[in-house]
Each structure stands twice: as structure tokens, then as C-alpha cells.
Amino acid sequence: MPGKEPFTIEDILKKPQIQKITDDVSADMVERRAYMPAVCRVFSSPYTTLKEQNQYKFDIDKEARALLPGIINNKVQAIAGIDSPDESFRENYCKKRIIGIVFSGGPAPGGHNVIAGLYDAAKKANPESKIYGFLLGPDGIIENETVELTESMVNAYRNLGGFGMIKTGRTKIDTKAKMALSKETCRRLGLNALVIVGGDDSNTNAAFLAQEMFEDGIQVIGVPKTIDGDLQVRDADGNVLCAISFGFHSAARSFSNDISNLCSDSSSDVKYWHICKVMGRVASHLALEVELQTHANLGFIGEELADYIDEERIKKSKEIDYTAYGMTLRHLSRVICKGIVRRAAAGKNYGVMIVPEGILEFINEIEVFIIKLNTIIAEYNSSHDTDFHTDFPTLEEKQEYLRRLARRSREEGSFSIWNTRDDDLFNDLPEFFQEGLLTERDAHGNFQFSLVETEKVLMGLVRDYLDELKEQGVYKLGIEDAYYRKTLEKAGLDPDFFGPILFTNYGKEKYLIVKPTIMSIKTLEQELAKKGAIRKDEKIPAAIEKIYKKSVPSFKTQIHFYGYDGRGSDPTRFDCNYAYNLGLTVFSLIANGATGQMAAIKNVEKNFSRWEPIGIPIAPLMHLEERKGKLTLVLERALVDLNSPAFQVAKAFREKWLAATPGEDRFRRPGPIRFAGKSEEDRPITLVLNDLGGSSE
């Protein structure tokens, strides 16, 4: 334009406002870094001490007692504030310490605040103390790859998501060689204590490291971390010591906000079913929390499917075998279809469905298949010079081999590894899933679940059955009575004349359902001619054809997976506070000489004022479990309790949230992780429900 000076991109980039809005650090990031988490009451004292809590008992595994003698008799320890300790206590508490910390496993929002809490407490007690971060997870311990954490480093990551400060990794210190290298690293650094932030496997690792380093005087403390929510601790009497791990709330809120957006999209565009697979292979805690957060139309909990028994099939069976009459893929697909068909009848051929990532692992039929196929393949390999997959390279050849086994079961009463029923059920599965079940096992002979597309398996069966229901005239899209009436009147036709001919419920309900016998244009023409609405060979009125075509549903899906995005989200205020106090708890345990303990916050399911920092003994929690084909001492993973108030509440609201009636859906908008504001929830809904359901409040 005339009168304007020419400009260059260099001139633009020099402008302060441009630099500000394109800077790597956003306004939200500045606010997050400046936030100071609330601290539990005991940490307001200048010093803390430990008090053993002998009321908590554990059922101790013999193997754990044999392998972890130095820490097996540890007790639950409560953190208590102390204002005026004696001089010897003060000197020991405030002595210079060298502490190492490592992230193990996948990221979880809040991890940086564990470091921040530990760093702040250690430096407050003695500014000369050093905190080393092991880089890239346990490999950093094995290979002595560390960085000394400084105030500027810690401040740069306060209240931020991810594990970017020191990164993470999945290596396990599970051999004598790795253990020896780890001990050498700790010796060279002069560590007083090692802190392992991780899930059940990582805390199991912490227990063995604590035992190995017991004689060396190096303390080892674990911190519960997993977004899956399956690291929970109760004593033998069911008392809750750790209700949830940090990171769960943030991931659930991240997923819930995204899925809530899909709920809005679904009810706006009214043509898609959004299938949302939520991370959680072993347990369905995230799926349950997200269902409670969003009120999705359909939600499935793996633990409930595992608990299912098909009573009808058992009644028809001569021999009662409960392991063979659990949930099948076919039955699950029909449950899904029922919800879809009911919503369509109310004019809603759209919706949102939540399934846990590991849903197939909870289906009895699939577990039986895997066990049987593992056995068949292993037995074949042990009795032949070649292997099963070499001899039967194609799916067709594998299917034929299984059919031969099924025929053998009919001819030989004693042969039962693969019977006719197995073969029939197996052949009901989509071919790509059959291929998945027959794929080569891993190095330990285990089925590789990660190679199976869960949602593809389910939706393939659902789509096939919906097509059947459409052909049977069962799957219909409800037509709003007012729309039907307006369309016919506009065409000069009498809606009251044609209504009883077309619909099963004319004049009775708001949404009209086309008769099951009308399944095509041809059957529509026949019905109209039969009732005298048109003459034989007369063309169907355009308005009537329009109404019919509108009643024919088209099942369209959008598939979504929620996992890595949530575990990398910034933490909620709950997780900021929780993780920071875990860091403070870690230092209290170290300063008071504890080892083999897991830092935890008791009563985290209650209001913040009731939070109680504690140390939980790891060794008594361990038991033998089959992992990778052999019995191993591990921490038990917590599954969704089907008797818990949280699950029972979600179950009670299923019909309401399905919303298979005229009117608005019942979707809930949890909102984004705002980090601030009065409306920000203070803890996971599952924890609130379980707490309120188990109390008189």
C-alpha cells in the first residue's frame, strides 16, 4: 500500500510481542512453574520422624521371606512432625546426603514433582546434599549415566508433565550381572539412598535392590507410579494404604476431556459411533474413571466380562464346566449391538463407546483359545523335527490342522484338547483375528496381545451382526413423528392413512419404527400394494420412499486410542500436590533410615486435610505369580473391584447414560485440565465414590 515502509521477516521476528507469543514458554507454563503445591500438615514441622504402625498386617509369602530376609519384617511407618528434636537426631537428619533417583517404565504426570519434593526437602535439611538423576531409566544405574540436579533444572520442570528432566526406560535390573553393575554405580557415586519411581515391576525391583544393598548401607525407596491405576495397596484386613498411584487422575482427565469433545461431535454430526480404546491392559480403572467422567453411551469393564457366566448355556449343557461358559466375543458383540439398535430406534444412530485396551484378555473364550493353541503348538513342536509355523505357513493350512483335531475329538473320547465346539467358535472369529491367535509366540512361548487390534476385532463382529439385524428388519432408525407428518403433508399425502401401514408403533411413541417386514424398497412396495395404498406396479410416492430410506441406518465408526497422550499430559492440581508430597515423604523415609519401603500417602481418597504420608513395606506385599511362563515374586496388580461403590454407581447409571429414549443425551463435560479455578475437581471420581460409599458421611 502507498506510504507504507517495506518490511522483512527479520524485522517482524525482532518485535517483542512476536517473540513473546512464539516463545517456547507459554503463559500457562509460567503459571505452572510458579505454583507451589500444598503440603501435608506434618511437613510444616522443621523435622519429621517415623512411627511404626503395628495394626497393619500382611499375609507374607514364604518365597518372599526366603529371598528378602533383610526387609521382610518392615512395618508400615507413619511420618510424624517434630519441632524440637535432640542434637543427635538433628545432626543425623541434617547430615549431607547423596541421593540418586530414577524413573522406570512409562511416563506419568507428576513425576517431576516427586523430584522437586525430594530436592526441596533434601536441600532444606542440608544445602550441601546432592541429588543425582539417572538418565534413561534403570540403564542409567547399570551404566552409571547421571546428571546432578540443580535448582534451575528442577525449577524448569515443576508441575510439568512427562519425564523430560532425566528421561525414562524399561530395563529391569533382574540378573546378577546387572545387579553387580548397579551396586558398583552406587558405590562410585557414594550414594546414601536410591529412589525408584515406577509401577509394580519397578517397585518389585526396588525391593530386591534394597535387599542386595542392605549390607552396604544404601537405602532404597520406591514410589508408586502408573497411569493404569493398578498399583494399590491394602493390608490383610482390607485397610487402604495406597488408594491410587500418581498420574492416574491426570491421564483420566486428559482422556475424558478428549472423549467429551467426541461426545459433542457425535451428538452434533449425528452419524458416527466413536469407539474409544482407553489404555489399561491388565486392569480397567482408567476406563471406569473415564466412563464416570464423560457418561459415554456404552462403557465396558474387563473385570465384569471376566466375571460373567452364561447361565442359559449352562442350563442347556449336560456337563457343567464354568470355565467354558464365560463371556464370548459373539455375546459381547451382541450386547454392543443391542445398545446401538436401541439408540437407533430413538433416532440416535450415533454414540460414544469406551473399551479398555485389554478387553480381549478378560474374555474367557479368548483365554481358553490361547491356552489351548499354546498347548497344541508346543506339543506339535516337541514331537516333530520342524515347527508348527513352518509346516503350516498359511491360515488355511492351520485351520485344516485344527479341523483334524476336532474330528479326532469326536472319534476318540479321551482326546479333548480341541473339540468341535472350539472349532466352531474359532471359525466364527474374523480371519485376521484367527491369524493373530495362531501367530508365532514370543521367546517365552506367550501370546503377543499387543499385535491384536482389539477394536477391529470387536467392530468387525458388531458390523456383521448389525447387517444381520438389518436384514431381519430389527435394526431401524426411528423417524420423528413430527418430521414424518410434515413430510407427507407437504407432499399432499395423509399421514394417518399411511402411518399404520408403515410403522409398528404409529400414534404411540414420538419416534416411529418401520415394520420389520419392510426391509427393502421391494418389500415396501409389496406392503403398500397389499394394504391398498398403491396399485400393483404403481410407483411408490416419493415422500414415502424418502421416509423409508431415512429409516435405514448406516453404521459408521471412528476409532480412537487414548494412551500416550494422557500419560504425557501436564498433571492436574491433585497430581501436582500428590507427587510433591510423595517426594517429601521419600526424604523423610531416607532421613530416618528406612529402606525397602514404598513412599505413599494414606487417605489420598479423602480431602487434602486428611492426607497422611506413610512408608509401606514392599517385601510383605510380594507373592508368586506366573510371569513369562515362570513363577516370579511380584507385587499384585489391583483390578477393578466389582463390589466397589464406584463400579456399582457406574452400573446403576448405564441405562440413563445409554439414553436410548427421545430427548437429549446425558453426556458430562469434565472440562480440560485447568490446573486452577474453583471448579477444578480435587481427586478422581472413583476415589470419591469409593470413599463416600464406604463411610457414613
Secondary structure by P-SEA (a helix, b strand, c coil): ccccccccaaaaaacaaaaaaaccccaaaaaaaaccccccccccccbbbbbbbccccccccaaaaaaccccccccbbbbbbbccccaaaaaaaacbbbbbbbbccccccaaaaaaaaaaaaaaaacccbbbbbbccccccccccbbbbbcaaaaaacccccccccccccccccccaaaaaaaaaaaaaacccbbbbbccaaaaaaaaaaaaaaccccbbbbbbbbcccccccccccccccccccccaaaaaaaaaaaaaaaaaaaaaaccccbbbbbbcccccaaaaaaaaaaccccbbbbaaaaaaccaaaaaaaccccccccccccaaaaaaaaaaaaaaaaaaccccbbbbbccccccccaaaaaaaaaaaaaaaaaaaacccccccccccaaaaaaaaaaaaaaaaaccccccccaaaaaaaaaccaaaaaaaaccccccccccccccaaaaaaaaaaaaaaaaaaaaccbbbbbcaaaaaaaaaaacccccccccccccccccccbbbcccccccaaaaaaaaaaaccccccccccaaaaaaaaaabbbbbbbbbbcccccccccccaaaaaaaaaaaaaaaaaaaaccccbbbbbccccccccccccccccccccbbbbbccccccccccccccccccaaaaaaaaacccccccccccccccccccccccccccccccaaaaaaaaaaccc
